[in-house]
Amino acid sequence: MLRHEFQPGRLVAGAFLTLAGVIYAGDAGGAWETPWFVVIPVVTGGLCLAAVTGLLARGVHRRRRTAGRAAGRPEADADAPT
């Protein structure tokens, strides 16, 4: 049983912010040389992609919820967050 609803936008944002952390950690550890401005497009691009992913997921969840209500399934109403 799931404890919360899956939110793919947060997953994408976390993945890109983790990537930014790995880039800086590799630079700090001496594994490679990274200019300071490289992380800016990674973070902003990741946040924009996360926003688009979140909006698409929200639209899919809404459509499924309204389709369940239209079909007369009472369990679709019980899953709706309050």
C-alpha positions as YAML, in Angstrom:
chain: A
units: angstrom
residues:
- id: 1
  name: MET
  ca: [0.00, 0.00, 0.00]
- id: 2
  name: LEU
  ca: [1.35, 3.39, -0.97]
- id: 3
  name: ARG
  ca: [1.75, 5.99, 1.73]
- id: 4
  name: HIS
  ca: [1.60, 8.93, -0.66]
- id: 5
  name: GLU
  ca: [0.88, 9.75, -4.26]
- id: 6
  name: PHE
  ca: [3.79, 9.41, -6.69]
- id: 7
  name: GLN
  ca: [5.00, 12.83, -7.89]
- id: 8
  name: PRO
  ca: [7.29, 12.48, -10.90]
- id: 9
  name: GLY
  ca: [8.08, 16.22, -11.02]
- id: 10
  name: ARG
  ca: [9.80, 16.01, -7.66]
- id: 11
  name: LEU
  ca: [11.71, 12.94, -8.81]
- id: 12
  name: VAL
  ca: [13.03, 14.83, -11.86]
- id: 13
  name: ALA
  ca: [13.95, 17.89, -9.78]
- id: 14
  name: GLY
  ca: [15.77, 15.73, -7.26]
- id: 15
  name: ALA
  ca: [17.68, 13.90, -9.97]
- id: 16
  name: PHE
  ca: [18.94, 17.14, -11.54]
- id: 17
  name: LEU
  ca: [19.86, 18.69, -8.19]
- id: 18
  name: THR
  ca: [21.72, 15.49, -7.30]
- id: 19
  name: LEU
  ca: [23.54, 15.74, -10.63]
- id: 20
  name: ALA
  ca: [24.55, 19.32, -9.77]
- id: 21
  name: GLY
  ca: [25.84, 18.11, -6.41]
- id: 22
  name: VAL
  ca: [27.85, 15.34, -8.08]
- id: 23
  name: ILE
  ca: [29.34, 17.87, -10.51]
- id: 24
  name: TYR
  ca: [30.46, 20.12, -7.66]
- id: 25
  name: ALA
  ca: [31.66, 17.17, -5.55]
- id: 26
  name: GLY
  ca: [33.77, 15.89, -8.44]
- id: 27
  name: ASP
  ca: [35.27, 19.34, -8.86]
- id: 28
  name: ALA
  ca: [35.97, 19.68, -5.13]
- id: 29
  name: GLY
  ca: [37.50, 16.21, -4.97]
- id: 30
  name: GLY
  ca: [39.82, 16.94, -7.86]
- id: 31
  name: ALA
  ca: [38.33, 14.35, -10.21]
- id: 32
  name: TRP
  ca: [37.73, 17.01, -12.88]
- id: 33
  name: GLU
  ca: [37.73, 20.77, -13.38]
- id: 34
  name: THR
  ca: [34.30, 22.37, -13.64]
- id: 35
  name: PRO
  ca: [33.71, 26.06, -14.40]
- id: 36
  name: TRP
  ca: [31.27, 27.71, -11.98]
- id: 37
  name: PHE
  ca: [28.72, 28.52, -14.69]
- id: 38
  name: VAL
  ca: [28.22, 24.91, -15.85]
- id: 39
  name: VAL
  ca: [25.80, 24.06, -13.05]
- id: 40
  name: ILE
  ca: [23.42, 26.96, -13.78]
- id: 41
  name: PRO
  ca: [21.96, 25.42, -16.97]
- id: 42
  name: VAL
  ca: [21.80, 21.99, -15.31]
- id: 43
  name: VAL
  ca: [19.76, 23.32, -12.38]
- id: 44
  name: THR
  ca: [17.50, 25.65, -14.39]
- id: 45
  name: GLY
  ca: [16.94, 23.07, -17.12]
- id: 46
  name: GLY
  ca: [16.15, 20.43, -14.52]
- id: 47
  name: LEU
  ca: [13.69, 22.67, -12.71]
- id: 48
  name: CYS
  ca: [11.95, 23.56, -15.98]
- id: 49
  name: LEU
  ca: [11.75, 19.90, -16.95]
- id: 50
  name: ALA
  ca: [10.42, 19.07, -13.48]
- id: 51
  name: ALA
  ca: [7.72, 21.74, -13.85]
- id: 52
  name: VAL
  ca: [6.61, 20.34, -17.19]
- id: 53
  name: THR
  ca: [6.63, 16.81, -15.80]
- id: 54
  name: GLY
  ca: [4.60, 17.89, -12.78]
- id: 55
  name: LEU
  ca: [2.02, 19.67, -14.93]
- id: 56
  name: LEU
  ca: [1.66, 16.66, -17.20]
- id: 57
  name: ALA
  ca: [1.30, 14.31, -14.24]
- id: 58
  name: ARG
  ca: [-1.30, 16.60, -12.68]
- id: 59
  name: GLY
  ca: [-3.29, 16.60, -15.90]
- id: 60
  name: VAL
  ca: [-3.16, 12.81, -16.12]
- id: 61
  name: HIS
  ca: [-4.24, 12.39, -12.49]
- id: 62
  name: ARG
  ca: [-7.11, 14.86, -12.95]
- id: 63
  name: ARG
  ca: [-8.29, 13.15, -16.12]
- id: 64
  name: ARG
  ca: [-8.25, 9.74, -14.45]
- id: 65
  name: ARG
  ca: [-10.10, 11.08, -11.41]
- id: 66
  name: THR
  ca: [-12.86, 12.70, -13.48]
- id: 67
  name: ALA
  ca: [-13.13, 9.65, -15.74]
- id: 68
  name: GLY
  ca: [-13.66, 7.47, -12.67]
- id: 69
  name: ARG
  ca: [-16.41, 9.73, -11.38]
- id: 70
  name: ALA
  ca: [-18.12, 9.79, -14.77]
- id: 71
  name: ALA
  ca: [-18.10, 5.99, -14.91]
- id: 72
  name: GLY
  ca: [-19.76, 5.85, -11.49]
- id: 73
  name: ARG
  ca: [-16.91, 4.17, -9.68]
- id: 74
  name: PRO
  ca: [-17.09, 5.13, -5.99]
- id: 75
  name: GLU
  ca: [-13.52, 3.98, -5.31]
- id: 76
  name: ALA
  ca: [-12.24, 6.77, -7.59]
- id: 77
  name: ASP
  ca: [-13.75, 9.32, -5.20]
- id: 78
  name: ALA
  ca: [-12.14, 7.66, -2.19]
- id: 79
  name: ASP
  ca: [-8.65, 8.09, -3.72]
- id: 80
  name: ALA
  ca: [-9.13, 11.83, -4.27]
- id: 81
  name: PRO
  ca: [-6.98, 13.93, -1.94]
- id: 82
  name: THR
  ca: [-8.82, 16.32, 0.32]
...
